[in-house]
Amino acid sequence: MADKVILRIYRGEPHHQYFEEFEFTNTQNMNILSALMEIQKRPINREGKKTTPVAWECSCLEEVCGTCSMLINGRPRQGCSAIIDTIVKQTNSNVITLAPFTKFPLVKDLIVDRRSMFENLKKVKAWVPVEQMYAQSYGPPIDPVHQQAMYKASTCMTCGCCSEGCPQVNSHSTFMGPAPISQVKLFNLHPVGKTLKPQRLRVMMQEGGVSECGNAQNCHQVCPKKIPLTEAIADVGGQVSKQIFKELFSLPER
Amino acid sequence: MARQTVTVVGGGLAGLSATMKLAELGCKVNLVSVVPVKRSHSVCAQGGINSVSDMTGEDDSIELHAYDTIRGGDFLADQPPVYEMCYNAPYILKMLDHIGVPFNRTASGNLDRRRFGGTLYNRTAFCGASTGQQLLYGLDEQVRRAEAKGLVQKYENHEFMRVVQNQDGEACGIVMMDIYTLDLTVLKSDAVIFATGGNGIIFGKSTNSMHNTGAAAARLFVQSGALLANSEFIQVHPTAIPGKDKYRLMSESARGEGGRVWVWGNSAKRMKNPADGELITCGVTGEKWFFLEAFYPGYGNLVARDVASRAILAVTDAGLGVDGKDQVYLDVTHLEPKTQDKLEAILDIYQKYTGEDPRIVPMKIFPAVHYTMGGLYIDWPAYDAEDRLSRFRQMTNIKGVFAAGECEYQYHGANRLGANSLLSCIYGGLVAGAECERYMQSLGKDVLSGSDGAFEEAQAKELAFKQDLFSRGGEENVHLLHEELGKVMIDKVTVRRSNSGLDEALQKLYQIRERYKHIGLSDKGNYVNQTYIFANQFKYIIENAIAIAKAARCRDESRGAHAKEGFEDRDDENWLKTSIIRYQKDLDPHISYNSVDTRYFKPVKRDYTKAVKKKIQVENPPAYVPIVTSRDYGR
């Protein structure tokens, strides 16, 4: 176990970002966030100067909330599940670089504004259009295999790693990224959710939709929940083609 | 009349349920949350949600669910709300099924159920081992749909600071703070619903999310005179993974699916059996000692949580902890791979954070602070109360302020049963939404008339406190003070309680309150200043901690999660009552007591050593139980 570990943090506000280094003693199973907590308690940088604590966001610390996304040695991931020992061993270096995501507007230090991801969920109508809350009986039975697929897609915590890793998501493009596309697949699978399928697919046909995927397949690599994103993109791409065909020949919705 | 507006503070299961309900009733909602609502703490609930099923062939019943809940809570919960909640559970499940929550299925496609602690029945529906996340997402989707329709306006990354009341004392809005810009703004509305969750962060490390400071409810307690109830009851979950930053929950479902708790036996050691006080030998040297099964043969590894936590501490106190440390084994290595798959989410968490594969090596776990049974006092008129319709369920003692979910005290008594929290959050949220709408209809006036100057005054108070904190130039660091506070709360105010220890804890808390006056902010910036935000919360965290310790000090008995040295038994004659806590400036909080409504089930001693399934009959069941998912609830 490396005793002394150095966090090299790219911090600051828009148009004024800089690196600051912090040194701390590593203990067993310490993760990136527990190191940031130590800095918060004693905000002194490696030069021994008092500084302001680093701003970052976290919530559950168990990788189910999606809050603590950041670049750790350049890779988009959750800070809570980034175990320092493991990183030191893998990189053979006791210097770990932290930086905020680059595909979202910077707020401060490691915090970015990911509101656009929730807006995208609105655009693709990622919901089941139930008529009312009251129901006399349960919904139709669902095959367990089918349920497993839906569950997997539904574990997406809107953390933004997939968008950060995607070369097609950038300041020159309107591509909404892989996560909402996977949600389109999910809700198109649901027996009631699929009543909105044509509407969702029309959003997918537009600018920013599924055709802007460049098939780099990074999304699947970086997804902390291992959601089959590339599979979802391929599926939705197929659904879009069928939809275009249907609309071309004015076939009835099915 | 113009469309009415409600401010809902908190966007977890309870807040989203209330929002959904209000939107369905045609109200507008301001939804205020310190985190994007999809990141609320409800996502951490793993195991499942309880509701009686007629598909398991076990002859389970609403009465049994209610009885298990009440008995699990050591008879401290008022029984009418619990009964109605259990009655409504299947309807809540139906709603969740319809909105697309991906519950696990049986081979024939129906909802699968597992068994949880404190019961002998399979009544817990689940989504893998991340049920809370899936339920929250289901409700989040529906609320997003209402948002797209223009019924909901979200204020995420905003923190509740203060309730604003008109001259008649009715709530008419709040002051909130943008947690990035630190700007203070007001929101005007006809009523306010609190769904702000638990307060595990008071204890430093817990299984809670980092924003579960309890500060919002504590602000209401300190600033506005809201009453708290049963604050001394803090659930310690028996199985969590100790970590430097937090204790990560290892769900009860691990035991529900067959996981066993053990330590290596030691024939030379003897200890008191916590079930009956008899001296027993601590297993056999060189063999695994499944001590929960030995102490409680009836329920085994699935005894109620408070009982399991105390048993684990008794075993580690006897020097039997794994590697001589405060930890015991939770073993799922013997389970079929198919069963292990059902636990994938939590087994992955263990592996990710410890580097060991729990499918091959038994997990090392220890109890950790988990759930706040107590909280804001709320009214809950039973169906047969003469004034049922002139009172409002889930309303705090402040007119027009409702509370639902973990921040309020109903439903769980002295100890919560596993998989009842998701149920109580959704049920309480829906009831609060429905009752809040009825309250607004009943007002027959605009609460904003008569609020002249109230908003400006409230905002000015918050601004003054902000300036006060920024101007303090002392040496104390608020994060280090928090560390000290957490330590004293863990040492003296959780599982091991004694009157002398609680007195010491209170002294220490008063010292911390004094030292807090001399903090200095390590960041004086006016943008994304997390140190300031925490320093502001900390004032209220201290007062809440004092309320917890004081209520525990006063209760001279052992009941549920509250176990006190020297008062080892439950004392129904003197203590079958709800603690009601009122803040008093510069004095100890004032504590009084309300009687408990035990109309359905007579208190009996909890006994988990025998597994006896028996029919439970309620003698005078309510003539009518309203269905909470219906538009007509409470009408």
Boltz contact constraints between the chains, C-beta under 6 A:
constraints:
  - contact:
      token1: [A, 30]
      token2: [B, 244]
      max_distance: 6.0
  - contact:
      token1: [A, 33]
      token2: [B, 245]
      max_distance: 6.0
  - contact:
      token1: [A, 34]
      token2: [B, 244]
      max_distance: 6.0
  - contact:
      token1: [A, 34]
      token2: [B, 245]
      max_distance: 6.0
  - contact:
      token1: [A, 40]
      token2: [B, 479]
      max_distance: 6.0
  - contact:
      token1: [A, 41]
      token2: [B, 479]
      max_distance: 6.0
  - contact:
      token1: [A, 41]
      token2: [B, 480]
      max_distance: 6.0
  - contact:
      token1: [A, 43]
      token2: [B, 522]
      max_distance: 6.0
  - contact:
      token1: [A, 52]
      token2: [B, 523]
      max_distance: 6.0
  - contact:
      token1: [A, 53]
      token2: [B, 522]
      max_distance: 6.0
  - contact:
      token1: [A, 53]
      token2: [B, 523]
      max_distance: 6.0
  - contact:
      token1: [A, 53]
      token2: [B, 531]
      max_distance: 6.0
  - contact:
      token1: [A, 55]
      token2: [B, 528]
      max_distance: 6.0
  - contact:
      token1: [A, 55]
      token2: [B, 530]
      max_distance: 6.0
  - contact:
      token1: [A, 58]
      token2: [B, 210]
      max_distance: 6.0
  - contact:
      token1: [A, 59]
      token2: [B, 35]
      max_distance: 6.0
  - contact:
      token1: [A, 59]
      token2: [B, 39]
      max_distance: 6.0
  - contact:
      token1: [A, 59]
      token2: [B, 209]
      max_distance: 6.0
  - contact:
      token1: [A, 59]
      token2: [B, 210]
      max_distance: 6.0
  - contact:
      token1: [A, 60]
      token2: [B, 44]
      max_distance: 6.0
  - contact:
      token1: [A, 60]
      token2: [B, 209]
      max_distance: 6.0
  - contact:
      token1: [A, 61]
      token2: [B, 245]
      max_distance: 6.0
  - contact:
      token1: [A, 61]
      token2: [B, 246]
      max_distance: 6.0
  - contact:
      token1: [A, 62]
      token2: [B, 248]
      max_distance: 6.0
  - contact:
      token1: [A, 62]
      token2: [B, 349]
      max_distance: 6.0
  - contact:
      token1: [A, 64]
      token2: [B, 43]
      max_distance: 6.0
  - contact:
      token1: [A, 64]
      token2: [B, 130]
      max_distance: 6.0
  - contact:
      token1: [A, 64]
      token2: [B, 133]
      max_distance: 6.0
  - contact:
      token1: [A, 65]
      token2: [B, 39]
      max_distance: 6.0
  - contact:
      token1: [A, 65]
      token2: [B, 43]
      max_distance: 6.0
  - contact:
      token1: [A, 67]
      token2: [B, 39]
      max_distance: 6.0
  - contact:
      token1: [A, 81]
      token2: [B, 352]
      max_distance: 6.0
  - contact:
      token1: [A, 107]
      token2: [B, 180]
      max_distance: 6.0
  - contact:
      token1: [A, 108]
      token2: [B, 528]
      max_distance: 6.0
  - contact:
      token1: [A, 122]
      token2: [B, 144]
      max_distance: 6.0
  - contact:
      token1: [A, 122]
      token2: [B, 148]
      max_distance: 6.0
  - contact:
      token1: [A, 127]
      token2: [B, 141]
      max_distance: 6.0
  - contact:
      token1: [A, 127]
      token2: [B, 145]
      max_distance: 6.0
  - contact:
      token1: [A, 128]
      token2: [B, 99]
      max_distance: 6.0
  - contact:
      token1: [A, 128]
      token2: [B, 100]
      max_distance: 6.0
  - contact:
      token1: [A, 130]
      token2: [B, 98]
      max_distance: 6.0
  - contact:
      token1: [A, 130]
      token2: [B, 99]
      max_distance: 6.0
  - contact:
      token1: [A, 133]
      token2: [B, 24]
      max_distance: 6.0
  - contact:
      token1: [A, 133]
      token2: [B, 95]
      max_distance: 6.0
  - contact:
      token1: [A, 133]
      token2: [B, 629]
      max_distance: 6.0
  - contact:
      token1: [A, 134]
      token2: [B, 629]
      max_distance: 6.0
  - contact:
      token1: [A, 134]
      token2: [B, 630]
      max_distance: 6.0
  - contact:
      token1: [A, 135]
      token2: [B, 94]
      max_distance: 6.0
  - contact:
      token1: [A, 135]
      token2: [B, 95]
      max_distance: 6.0
  - contact:
      token1: [A, 135]
      token2: [B, 98]
      max_distance: 6.0
  - contact:
      token1: [A, 138]
      token2: [B, 94]
      max_distance: 6.0
  - contact:
      token1: [A, 138]
      token2: [B, 97]
      max_distance: 6.0
  - contact:
      token1: [A, 139]
      token2: [B, 97]
      max_distance: 6.0
  - contact:
      token1: [A, 139]
      token2: [B, 98]
      max_distance: 6.0
  - contact:
      token1: [A, 141]
      token2: [B, 109]
      max_distance: 6.0
  - contact:
      token1: [A, 141]
      token2: [B, 110]
      max_distance: 6.0
  - contact:
      token1: [A, 142]
      token2: [B, 105]
      max_distance: 6.0
  - contact:
      token1: [A, 142]
      token2: [B, 109]
      max_distance: 6.0
  - contact:
      token1: [A, 143]
      token2: [B, 109]
      max_distance: 6.0
  - contact:
      token1: [A, 144]
      token2: [B, 105]
      max_distance: 6.0
  - contact:
      token1: [A, 147]
      token2: [B, 102]
      max_distance: 6.0
  - contact:
      token1: [A, 147]
      token2: [B, 105]
      max_distance: 6.0
  - contact:
      token1: [A, 150]
      token2: [B, 102]
      max_distance: 6.0
  - contact:
      token1: [A, 151]
      token2: [B, 102]
      max_distance: 6.0
  - contact:
      token1: [A, 151]
      token2: [B, 127]
      max_distance: 6.0
  - contact:
      token1: [A, 151]
      token2: [B, 128]
      max_distance: 6.0
  - contact:
      token1: [A, 154]
      token2: [B, 102]
      max_distance: 6.0
  - contact:
      token1: [A, 154]
      token2: [B, 134]
      max_distance: 6.0
  - contact:
      token1: [A, 158]
      token2: [B, 38]
      max_distance: 6.0
  - contact:
      token1: [A, 190]
      token2: [B, 100]
      max_distance: 6.0
  - contact:
      token1: [A, 193]
      token2: [B, 100]
      max_distance: 6.0
